[in-house]
Amino acid sequence: MARVARAAIPVLSTLLAFAAPANAAPWVRSFVVTAYEPAFRYGGPTGTTNAPGDDCPRGTVPDNDYAGLLKTGWRSGAEIAELMKPAVPSIEPYRILAPALHYRGFAPGIDTYINPFAAPDPGLPAVIGKVAEGFDLDGKASTGFTSGIDNGLYRALGCLMAFRGAPGQGALSARANDRMQAGLFTMLIRLSGNQSPTRDDNAVVEIGTSPDTLERTRAGAPLRDYSYRLLPGAKLSGRIRDGVLTTTPVAQLRVPDFAWSESNRGAATFLRGRLSLNIADDGAATGLIGGYRDWRELYARMAFNVAVEGPFLEIPYHANLIAVYYALARNADAMPDARGRNGAISTAYRLAALPAFAVDPASPMTLVQPPPSTHIAKERADFAHAAAAHAIAPSP
């Protein structure tokens, strides 16, 4: 309860606004995000995450064929057999197999996480369903999924084990939400207006972070109605009708990114970004944040994020990162360069939130954001240069 006491005076004023009659003015409502993940619709049966469904008729993409991944024109069968000892899965692949997975290109010595275009496209089964979550970003009902929904990231990666499943059940999504709730980052949304929380033509939306960790029960369940210091970030204008908020798109929307480790948390930039939020009678909310993301940044955050980097996603989460690179490029659907190559991919994140009190700090504050380690930062920079120039970057 110390957090409530720390901000007692601001919380009281916010509480009065929250508890006022629906037709009062002005009004304020705030939320703390408790779940945050890519908005990948699961089309399989309940109780499983890998069965075939109308999203992925062949089911979840299976584990990698690691011997096949290592097969190149310059690596012998005997060398591959040695790298496969002991058999996957065990802890040993992180010491034996993982370093070799960096090198799968047309010549030895080329780090193919940094230079994925140096290896052939192994193919990645795409979502073929017609239904998706997201927004009509280009205003064309004929593009994207049903009703013009644009979510190229879902099309590209929605059949991967890392993400496939009902909300919160994808393997990597579950890890990310656990880490977020445990304190990796805290995300707040504050709404305000001068008409009514259920109907307002000029609502103000603030999306920010907090240095305070999400409050939970001893069993780990998020708690509602706690106060958190808000470090403002994005600010949007919106309209509320019957408890449904829709915001006006902005050129660039910077919000916390989906993250599962210290080395890949930070801000995400959504081009033509927007937010939708459905506020239930009990004050809880669900919604979507979406826009276009630089697909190369998405790849870099996946490939270069923890000590073992790319193999961390390839071995336990079955994501062939070379295939991911090509799938993102293939499904990119906006921001073409001079040669007509799209640099951005339509993306939507799904969120759930509980009522909270977003309190302005008594004095200016900044959120400490440790940068990625030197070698991770360098590899991201090397990849960005290689991807832009299509020239092989030297291995670190």
N, C-alpha and C positions, 0 to 999 in steps of 0.2 A: 504493500500500500504506500510505500515511500514515494512512488512516482506521483500519485494523486496529491499527496501532501506538498510535494515540491512545487507544483504548479497550481496551488489551491485557488488563488484569486482568478487567474484566467479561466480555469476550468469552470468556476461558478458562473461566469458570464456566458460561457459557451453552453453550459447546461441549461440555463434559462432560455437561451435561444432555441435549443433543441426541443425543450419541453413545451414551448409556446403553442398556442392553437395554430392549426394548419393555415389559417388565413392571415396570420400575423406578419408584420414586416418590420425590420429585416429579419432574416433567418440564416442559420448556419447548421450544416450537418457535416460530420467528418467520419472517416472510415480508416481502419488499418487493414492492409491486404494480408490475407492468411494463406492464399494459394495463388500461384502465378506460373504460367507455363504456356508453351506454344498451343494455339487453338487448333488441335488436330482431332477431327471428329473420328470416333471409333465406330466402325460398322459391323463388328463381330458380336457374337453372343455374350451375354453377361457371364461373369465368373471366370473369364479367361482373357488373356491379352494377345494370344498368338493364333487363334482360330481364323479361318477364312471369313470374310464378310463382304458387304457390298462396297467397302472402301478398298480392300486388298483381297481379291478373290483367291490368291495363293497363300493368304495368311501373312503373318509377320515374317520379314526377311530372316532366314535362319542364320546360324553362326557362320563365320567366315571359313572358307577352305584355306587354311593358312599355308599349306604346301602349295596350293595353287597361287596364292598371293605372292609367294616368294619365287615362283618360277619365272626366270628371265633367260635371255639368250646367253648370259655370261655366268650364271650360277648353276653349278652341276647338281645332279640328283643326289649325290652323296653329301654335298654341302647342305642341301635342303633337309635331308634326313637327319643330319647332325643338329641342325637348328630346331628341329621338331622334338628333340629329346629334352626332358621327359614329355610325355603326351600332354596336350592341352585338354582340359584346363588344370592348371596348378599355379602356384606362385612363381615357379621357375620361368615361364615365358616372359615375365617382366624383366628377367636378367638375361635370358638367352634369345628368345624370339623377338622381343620388343626392339632392340637395336637394329635387327635385320629388317624389320618392317619399314624402316626409314628408306630402304634402298630397293626400289622395285622398277627403276627406269630402264631406258634403253642402253645405259652404260653404267659401269660401277662408279661409285663415288658421288652419285647425284642424290641428294636428299629429296625424296619425292613427296614429302609433306610440304616442303618449301616450294618444290617445283612439280606439282601434281600433273601438269600437262606433259611432263617427260615420260609418263607411263600411259598405256592405252586405257581407254574408258572401259571398265569391267561391266558397266551397266548396273542400274539400280531400279528394281521394280517400283513403279510410281503408283500413286493413288489413282484409280480409274473411276471412282464413284462420282456422282453428279452433285452431291450435297456437301456443303462445307460451312464452317463458321468464318465470319470475317465481314468485310465491307466491300461495297462496290466503289473501288477507288478511281476507276477511269470513267465512270458514268456510262458504261456500255453494257447493257443487259446481255449482249451476245457473247461477251468474253467471260472467261473464268467458269465458275460453277453455276448451279441454278440461281436464277435471279441476279446474275452478274457478279456474284461474290468472287473477289480476287484474293486468292491465298496460294500463291505459287510455292511458298515454303512447305505447306501441307502437301501439295501435289508432289513435290520432290522427295520429301523425307518421311511422309506419314506412314509408310509401311515398316519403318525401322523399329526394332525392339526398344530402342532407347526412348521412344515417344509413344508407341502404340498402346492403346488401352483407354478405358473410361477416364474421365477427368481425375487427375491425380494418381493414376495407376501405371502410367508409362514408367519404365524403370528409371530413366534419368529425370523425368519430371518429379517422381516421388522423392528422389534424392535431393533435387533442387529445393523442393518445398520444405523438406525436413531441415535442410541447411538454412534456408531463409527464416523459418520459424525459430531456429536455435540461435539466431543472431547474425547470420552472414550479412543481411541488410534488412532494414525495415522501411516499408513503403506506405505512404499516407496519401489520402485523397480528401480534400476539403471543398465542399460546395457552399455557396452563399448566394443570396439574392434579396430582392425587395418585394416579392409577391407571395409565393407559397412554396414550400418544399415539394409539393406535388404538381404545381403548375407555375412555371416562371419562364418568361420569354427572354430574360437577360441574366441567366445564372452565370456565376463566376466559378471556374473550376481550377483548383490548384493541385498539382501532383508533385509530391516531394518525398524526401527521405527523412529519417530520424536517427539520431545517435542512440536512441533507446531501443532495447531489445523487446520483441513481442512478449507480452505477458501471457503465461500459460498455466494451466492447472498442473498438479504433480504428475498427472497421467499424460501431459503433453498437449492437451486440447487448448486452442487459443481462447482467450477470455475477451469479453466485450466490455465496452464502457470504461476503458482505461485511458489515461491521458498520455500523449507523446509530444515531445517537442518537434515542431515541423521546420525543416530546412527547405524553404520553397524552391521549386524547380520550374516546371512548366506551368504556364497559366493560359487557360482557354476560356472561351465564351461558349455558352450552351443554352439549350432549351429543354425544359422539363414538361412532360405531359403524362399525367397519371402515374407518376413515380418513375418514368423512363427518361433518362438524360441522354441527349445526343449533342455532341459538340460540333462547332464549325471547324472544318479542316484548317490546319496551319501548315505553312511551308516546311517547317522543321519542328518536330516534337521530341524533346529529350526527356526520357523517363528512365528509371532503373531497368537494367536489362535482366532477362532470365539468366540465372547463374547458379552454378553448383559447386564452385570452389572460390577460394580467396583470389586466385589469379585470373578469374574471368568475370568477377563482378564489376559493376560500373554502370555507365550510362549507355543507353541505346538511342540512336537517332532514327526516328520514323519520318520519312519524307511524305508530305501530304497527310500528316498524322491526325488522328482523331480518337475519341473515347466514346463508348456507349456504356450506360450503367442502368441496371434494373434494380430499383430499391423496393424490397419487400415490406410488407406491413410491420414486420418485427424489427425493421431497421437494417437488416443485413442486405448485402448487395452482391450482384454478380455482373460481369461485364466483359468488354473486349477493348483492347488497345490495338490500333492497327495503322498501317501505312506501308510505305516501301522502305526496305532496308538494303544497304550495300551488301550484296551477297558474298563478296570477298571478305568483308569484315565478319560475317556470320561464320564462314569457313575458318577464318583465322582463330576465332574464339573457341571453336571446337578442336582444332588441331593443336593449338599451342596454349595450354592452360594449366597443366599440372606437371609435376616432375617427370612423369613418363610420357607426357604429351599425347600425340596421336594414338599410340597403342592403348592408352587408357580407355578410349572410346571403341577401339577396334576389338580388343580382347574381351573385356567384360560386357560391353554393350553391342557387340556384333556390327559395328558401323564401319564399313570399308570407306575410309576417308577419300581415297582416290575417286571412288564412285560418287561420294557426296559432292566433291568438287565439281565433277561433270554434271551431276543432277542439278545443282544450284545454277550453274551457268546455263543449262538447257532450259530451265524453267523461269529464269529471270525475265521479267515482263515490263520493264520500264527503264527510263533514263538511258537511252542509247547513246553511245559515243559516236565519234565522227565516222567510224567504220560500221555503224549499225549494231554493235554488240551491246546488249542491255547490261547495265551496271547495277540494277536494283531489282529486288524480288518482292512481290506483295507478301505481306506478313501480318498475322494477327496473333496476339497473346490473350489468353483467357485469364480472368482473375475472379477471386471471391474475396469478400471483405466483411468485416464486422464493424458495428458502430463503435466509434472511439471519439476522443477529444483531441483535436490537433491544436496545439498551443504554441503561439509564437514565443521563442526564447526571450528571456529577460534581457539578454545581451547578445550581440552578434556571435554566431557560431559557424564553424565549418566542419564538414564530415571528413574524417581522415580516410583517405582512399589510397592504401598502399599500392604502388604501381606493380605490374607483373615483374617477376625477377628479370635480371638483365638479359639472360639468355633467351627467355620467352619473348621479351620485348624485341630483341634483335631478330629472332626468327619470324615474328609477325611482320616486322619491317622488311626483311628480306623477301618474304612471300609477297607482300604488297608490291614491291618493286618488280619482282619476277612476273607477277600476274599482269602488271601494267605494261611491261616491256616485252613479255613473252621471250625473255632471255634467261638462260639458266643462271640462277644465283649460286655461288659457291657454297658448299656445305660448311657449317660452323666447325 
